[in-house]
Amino acid sequence: MDGRPMRIMIGLCTAILVATAVALAQSIVAPIVFALFSIALVWPLQGKAQRHMPKIAALLVTMIVALVALLGLAWLVAWAFGRVGSSIVGNAAMLQALFAQKMAWLDARGIEAAGALAGQFDARWMVGVAQAVLSQLQGLVSFILLTLVYVMLGLLEVDVAKRQMLRLGPGNAAALLRAAERTAQKLRTYMLVRTFMSVLTGLAVWAFAAAMGLELAAEWGAIALVLNYIPFIGPLIATLFPTIFAVLQFGTWEVAVTVFAVLQVIQFLGGSYIEPRLTGARLAVSPFMVLVSVFLGSFLWGIPGAFIGTPVLIAILVVCEEFPASRWVADLLSGREDPLPEERPLSE
């Protein structure tokens, strides 16, 4: 009797147990995963710097570059969301009146729950949301600091870990090392393309919002830039926020529908047309699995999980490609029409 169904069931049970453990150990595992991801991105800079200066000096240069990039992105997030939050607080009375007006319109047409909803929408509710966001940001600062410590220690041991794995022989250890190198290359490609598309999307959203006369046009562009790093969920949120403010500013649903439709077209062209042509077959991943990875990551770790879900999926597929027993998983989830080759020569 073929034991493959039993192996599949055992594998699914193991995956569920691992996911549960990862969710429970978020405070420990998440910084390590993000540190490994960061090391894969910045290691080429570290390696090039080590050829011209001592290792500690190269590490310092790499950490400064990474910190500047991270702080720049964090400042952009704080500035954009801070400006939007200030606008919400300043226009709370108007927003509540508009919401109550629309709920009264629904109530007049027989939707009795509308009145109850209108009573629940007030400035105190929005202040509570702002406090919750502030709490999340404070937790994010400590998370980033811990991740940076792991990155610094990890960069010091990359060469040592590589030599130790090479001493294990040309078998599975060599395949795992090769998978790590290919994963790092793919993650760098992924982030390079994602960054380019995020900047392009942010500029397009800013230009459209400014042309429409929508307030906070620069802020909407910055929010679209940042949230574009989270597939599917990020672009959707970046579209909904300006749409709600369009209703507040212009007072008509027609303008809001126009804003929503055009922003959706911008997001669709970037995410579904331009980006796949930039990555090509180098990052062949099933769009369905990308969506699953985003929602699964957000379920396990919240916003950080939604961001890291796709890179983790890419790493898993690369590892599966390197071992014959799991290559069918990569074939199934990659979204490629042509199967992977059965034999792959070992690197020198």
C-alpha positions as CSV (number, residue, x, y, z in Angstrom):
1,M,0.0,0.0,0.0
2,D,1.3,3.4,-1.0
3,G,2.3,5.4,2.1
4,R,2.2,8.8,0.4
5,P,-1.3,9.8,1.8
6,M,-0.1,8.9,5.3
7,R,3.0,11.0,4.8
8,I,0.9,13.9,3.5
9,M,-1.4,13.7,6.5
10,I,1.6,13.6,8.9
11,G,3.1,16.6,7.1
12,L,-0.1,18.6,7.4
13,C,-0.4,17.8,11.1
14,T,3.2,18.8,11.6
15,A,2.6,22.0,9.7
16,I,-0.3,22.8,12.0
17,L,1.7,22.1,15.1
18,V,4.6,24.2,13.9
19,A,2.3,27.1,13.0
20,T,0.7,27.0,16.5
21,A,4.2,27.0,18.1
22,V,5.3,29.9,15.9
23,A,2.2,31.9,16.9
24,L,2.7,31.3,20.6
25,A,6.4,32.1,20.4
26,Q,6.0,35.3,18.3
27,S,8.1,37.4,20.6
28,I,11.0,35.1,20.2
29,V,10.7,33.7,16.7
30,A,9.5,36.9,14.8
31,P,12.7,38.9,15.5
32,I,14.8,36.0,14.4
33,V,12.9,35.5,11.1
34,F,13.1,39.3,10.4
35,A,16.8,39.2,11.2
36,L,17.5,36.4,8.8
37,F,15.5,38.3,6.1
38,S,17.5,41.4,6.8
39,I,20.8,39.6,6.7
40,A,19.9,38.1,3.3
41,L,19.3,41.7,2.1
42,V,22.3,43.5,3.4
43,W,25.0,40.7,3.3
44,P,26.3,41.8,-0.2
45,L,27.0,45.2,1.2
46,Q,28.8,43.6,4.2
47,G,30.8,41.3,1.9
48,K,32.0,44.1,-0.4
49,A,32.9,46.4,2.5
50,Q,34.9,43.6,4.2
51,R,37.3,43.6,1.1
52,H,38.3,47.1,1.8
53,M,38.2,47.5,5.6
54,P,38.2,45.5,8.8
55,K,35.3,43.3,9.5
56,I,34.0,45.3,12.4
57,A,34.2,48.5,10.4
58,A,32.3,46.8,7.5
59,L,29.7,45.7,10.0
60,L,29.4,49.3,11.3
61,V,28.9,50.7,7.8
62,T,26.3,48.0,6.9
63,M,24.3,48.6,10.1
64,I,24.4,52.4,9.6
65,V,23.0,52.0,6.0
66,A,20.3,49.6,7.2
67,L,19.4,51.8,10.1
68,V,19.1,54.9,7.9
69,A,16.9,53.1,5.5
70,L,14.7,51.7,8.3
71,L,14.5,55.0,10.1
72,G,13.6,56.8,6.9
73,L,10.7,54.4,6.3
74,A,9.6,54.6,9.9
75,W,9.6,58.4,9.7
76,L,7.5,58.3,6.5
77,V,5.0,56.1,8.2
78,A,4.8,58.3,11.3
79,W,4.5,61.5,9.3
80,A,1.8,60.2,6.9
81,F,-0.3,58.5,9.5
82,G,0.2,61.3,12.0
83,R,-1.0,63.9,9.5
84,V,-4.1,61.7,8.7
85,G,-4.8,61.1,12.4
86,S,-4.6,64.9,13.1
87,S,-7.0,65.5,10.3
88,I,-9.4,62.9,11.7
89,V,-9.3,64.5,15.1
90,G,-9.7,68.0,13.7
91,N,-12.7,67.0,11.6
92,A,-14.3,64.5,14.1
93,A,-17.5,66.6,14.4
94,M,-18.0,66.9,10.7
95,L,-17.2,63.2,10.1
96,Q,-19.7,62.2,12.8
97,A,-22.4,64.5,11.4
98,L,-21.8,63.1,7.9
99,F,-21.9,59.5,9.1
100,A,-25.1,60.2,11.1
101,Q,-26.7,61.8,8.0
102,K,-26.0,58.7,5.9
103,M,-27.2,56.4,8.6
104,A,-30.4,58.4,8.8
105,W,-30.9,58.1,5.1
106,L,-30.6,54.3,5.5
107,D,-32.9,54.3,8.5
108,A,-35.5,56.2,6.5
109,R,-35.5,53.3,4.0
110,G,-36.3,50.7,6.6
111,I,-32.8,49.7,7.8
112,E,-33.4,50.0,11.5
113,A,-29.9,49.1,12.6
114,A,-28.6,52.3,11.0
115,G,-29.6,54.4,14.0
116,A,-27.8,52.2,16.4
117,L,-24.7,52.3,14.3
118,A,-24.8,56.1,14.2
119,G,-24.9,56.3,18.0
120,Q,-21.8,54.2,18.3
121,F,-19.7,56.4,16.0
122,D,-18.3,59.3,17.9
123,A,-15.0,61.1,18.6
124,R,-14.2,58.9,21.6
125,W,-14.2,55.8,19.4
126,M,-11.7,57.5,17.0
127,V,-9.5,58.5,20.0
128,G,-9.5,54.8,21.1
129,V,-8.4,53.7,17.7
130,A,-5.6,56.3,17.8
131,Q,-4.5,55.0,21.2
132,A,-4.5,51.4,19.9
133,V,-2.3,52.4,16.9
134,L,0.1,54.3,19.2
135,S,0.4,51.2,21.4
136,Q,1.2,49.1,18.3
137,L,3.9,51.6,17.3
138,Q,5.5,51.5,20.7
139,G,5.7,47.7,20.5
140,L,7.2,48.0,17.0
141,V,10.1,50.1,18.3
142,S,11.2,47.4,20.7
143,F,10.7,44.7,18.1
144,I,13.0,46.7,15.6
145,L,15.7,47.2,18.2
146,L,15.8,43.4,19.1
147,T,15.8,42.6,15.4
148,L,18.8,44.9,14.8
149,V,20.7,43.1,17.6
150,Y,20.1,39.8,15.9
151,V,21.2,41.2,12.6
152,M,24.4,42.6,14.0
153,L,25.3,39.2,15.6
154,G,24.2,37.3,12.6
155,L,26.4,39.3,10.1
156,L,29.4,38.5,12.3
157,E,28.8,34.7,11.9
158,V,27.8,34.4,8.2
159,D,31.2,33.3,7.1
160,V,31.6,30.9,10.0
161,A,28.3,29.3,9.4
162,K,29.1,28.8,5.7
163,R,32.4,27.1,6.5
164,Q,30.8,24.9,9.0
165,M,28.1,23.8,6.6
166,L,30.7,23.1,3.8
167,R,32.6,20.8,6.2
168,L,29.6,18.6,6.6
169,G,30.1,17.2,3.0
170,P,28.5,17.5,-0.4
171,G,25.1,15.9,0.5
172,N,22.1,17.6,2.1
173,A,24.3,20.3,3.8
174,A,25.6,21.5,0.4
175,A,22.0,21.5,-0.9
176,L,20.8,23.5,2.1
177,L,23.7,26.0,1.7
178,R,22.9,26.3,-2.0
179,A,19.2,26.9,-1.1
180,A,20.2,29.6,1.4
181,E,22.3,31.4,-1.3
182,R,19.5,31.2,-3.9
183,T,16.9,32.3,-1.3
184,A,19.0,35.4,-0.5
185,Q,19.2,36.3,-4.2
186,K,15.5,35.9,-4.7
187,L,14.7,37.9,-1.6
188,R,16.9,40.7,-2.8
189,T,15.2,40.7,-6.2
190,Y,11.8,40.6,-4.5
191,M,12.6,43.6,-2.3
192,L,14.2,45.6,-5.1
193,V,11.2,45.1,-7.4
194,R,8.8,45.7,-4.5
195,T,10.6,48.9,-3.5
196,F,10.5,50.2,-7.1
197,M,6.8,49.5,-7.5
198,S,6.1,51.0,-4.1
199,V,7.7,54.3,-5.1
200,L,6.0,54.2,-8.5
201,T,2.6,53.5,-6.9
202,G,3.1,56.2,-4.3
203,L,3.9,58.8,-6.9
204,A,0.9,57.8,-9.0
205,V,-1.4,58.0,-6.0
206,W,0.0,61.4,-5.0
207,A,-0.4,62.7,-8.6
208,F,-4.0,61.5,-8.9
209,A,-5.0,62.8,-5.4
210,A,-3.5,66.2,-6.2
211,A,-5.3,66.3,-9.6
212,M,-8.6,65.5,-7.9
213,G,-8.0,68.2,-5.3
214,L,-8.1,65.7,-2.5
215,E,-6.6,67.0,0.7
216,L,-3.4,65.3,2.1
217,A,-2.4,64.2,-1.4
218,A,1.3,63.7,-0.4
219,E,0.2,61.8,2.7
220,W,-1.9,59.4,0.6
221,G,1.0,58.8,-1.7
222,A,3.3,58.1,1.3
223,I,0.8,55.6,2.8
224,A,0.4,53.9,-0.6
225,L,4.2,53.6,-0.8
226,V,4.5,52.0,2.6
227,L,1.5,49.7,2.5
228,N,2.5,48.4,-1.0
229,Y,5.1,46.3,0.7
230,I,2.2,44.1,2.0
231,P,0.7,42.3,-0.9
232,F,-3.1,42.5,-1.4
233,I,-4.0,43.8,2.1
234,G,-1.7,46.9,2.0
235,P,-3.0,48.2,-1.4
236,L,-6.6,47.6,-0.3
237,I,-6.2,49.7,2.9
238,A,-4.3,52.4,0.9
239,T,-7.3,52.6,-1.4
240,L,-10.0,52.7,1.3
241,F,-8.5,55.5,3.4
242,P,-8.5,58.2,0.6
243,T,-12.0,57.0,-0.5
244,I,-13.4,57.6,3.0
245,F,-11.7,61.1,3.1
246,A,-13.1,61.8,-0.4
247,V,-16.6,61.3,1.1
248,L,-15.8,63.6,4.0
249,Q,-14.3,66.3,1.8
250,F,-16.6,66.4,-1.2
251,G,-19.8,65.0,0.5
252,T,-20.8,62.9,-2.6
253,W,-20.6,59.2,-3.2
254,E,-19.9,59.8,-6.9
255,V,-16.5,61.4,-6.2
256,A,-15.7,58.7,-3.7
257,V,-16.5,55.9,-6.2
258,T,-14.3,57.7,-8.8
259,V,-11.4,57.9,-6.3
260,F,-11.8,54.3,-5.3
261,A,-12.0,53.0,-8.9
262,V,-9.0,55.0,-10.1
263,L,-6.8,54.0,-7.1
264,Q,-7.8,50.3,-7.7
265,V,-6.7,50.6,-11.3
266,I,-3.4,52.1,-10.2
267,Q,-2.9,49.3,-7.7
268,F,-3.9,46.6,-10.2
269,L,-1.6,47.9,-13.0
270,G,1.3,47.9,-10.6
271,G,0.7,44.6,-8.8
272,S,-0.8,42.5,-11.5
273,Y,0.8,43.8,-14.7
274,I,4.1,45.7,-14.3
275,E,5.5,43.8,-11.3
276,P,5.2,40.3,-12.7
277,R,6.9,41.4,-15.9
278,L,9.8,42.9,-13.9
279,T,10.3,39.7,-11.8
280,G,9.6,37.2,-14.7
281,A,10.2,33.6,-13.9
282,R,12.8,34.4,-11.2
283,L,10.1,34.7,-8.5
284,A,7.5,32.3,-9.9
285,V,5.0,31.9,-7.1
286,S,1.3,31.1,-7.3
287,P,-0.7,34.3,-6.7
288,F,-3.1,32.2,-4.7
289,M,-0.3,31.0,-2.4
290,V,0.9,34.6,-2.1
291,L,-2.6,35.6,-0.8
292,V,-2.6,32.6,1.5
293,S,0.9,33.5,2.9
294,V,-0.2,37.1,3.5
295,F,-3.4,36.2,5.4
296,L,-1.7,33.3,7.3
297,G,1.2,35.6,8.3
298,S,-1.3,38.3,9.5
299,F,-3.2,35.6,11.4
300,L,-0.1,34.4,13.2
301,W,1.9,37.7,13.7
302,G,-0.4,40.6,12.7
303,I,1.1,43.3,10.5
304,P,4.7,42.0,10.7
305,G,3.4,38.6,9.6
306,A,1.5,40.0,6.7
307,F,4.8,41.6,5.5
308,I,7.1,38.6,6.0
309,G,4.6,36.0,4.8
310,T,5.6,36.2,1.1
311,P,9.4,36.2,1.7
312,V,8.9,33.1,3.9
313,L,6.9,31.4,1.2
314,I,9.7,32.2,-1.3
315,A,12.3,30.6,1.1
316,I,10.2,27.5,1.6
317,L,9.8,27.0,-2.2
318,V,13.5,27.4,-2.8
319,V,14.3,24.8,-0.1
320,C,11.8,22.4,-1.6
321,E,13.3,22.8,-5.0
322,E,16.7,21.6,-3.8
323,F,15.5,18.2,-2.4
324,P,14.0,15.6,-4.8
325,A,11.5,14.3,-2.1
326,S,10.0,17.8,-1.8
327,R,10.4,19.1,-5.3
328,W,6.8,18.3,-6.1
329,V,5.7,20.9,-3.5
330,A,7.7,23.6,-5.4
331,D,6.1,22.4,-8.7
332,L,2.7,22.6,-7.2
333,L,3.0,26.0,-5.5
334,S,5.3,27.9,-7.9
335,G,2.6,28.7,-10.5
336,R,5.0,27.7,-13.3
337,E,3.7,25.7,-16.3
338,D,7.0,23.8,-16.8
339,P,8.1,21.4,-14.0
340,L,11.4,21.8,-12.3
341,P,14.3,19.6,-13.6
342,E,14.8,16.4,-11.8
343,E,18.5,16.8,-11.5
344,R,20.4,19.9,-10.3
345,P,24.2,19.9,-10.3
346,L,25.9,20.8,-7.0
347,S,27.6,24.1,-6.9
348,E,31.4,24.2,-6.7
